[in-house]
């Protein structure tokens, strides 16, 4: 079994090779699972404890699509809040990786010593 922590990446389903987070996440030590917006809940049910959820909103999304992503983020933050799983919204690769790294660093620093 893959012991790397998993990050769920939710996007619009339209993927450009230069827009993939998987290489950056792998370089940070994370396995990623990318799913289109419509399948996010189903895939999240298969990954019960993701290290983070990244909502990769299209850069040129119209208001309706932005609202869908914001509503999903709000719901996921509520549902995953108790576990401390960060939910990050981004429109670009480098921004997502930086935000994810910052969020996970804070989470690790705040974890109790075992």
Secondary structure as GFF3:
##gff-version 3
##sequence-region A 1 114
A	DSSP	beta_strand	5	11	.	.	.	ID=ss1
A	DSSP	three_ten_helix	17	19	.	.	.	ID=ss2
A	DSSP	alpha_helix	22	27	.	.	.	ID=ss3
A	DSSP	beta_strand	30	36	.	.	.	ID=ss4
A	DSSP	three_ten_helix	37	39	.	.	.	ID=ss5
A	DSSP	alpha_helix	40	46	.	.	.	ID=ss6
A	DSSP	beta_strand	52	56	.	.	.	ID=ss7
A	DSSP	alpha_helix	63	80	.	.	.	ID=ss8
A	DSSP	three_ten_helix	81	83	.	.	.	ID=ss9
A	DSSP	beta_strand	86	90	.	.	.	ID=ss10
A	DSSP	alpha_helix	93	110	.	.	.	ID=ss11
###
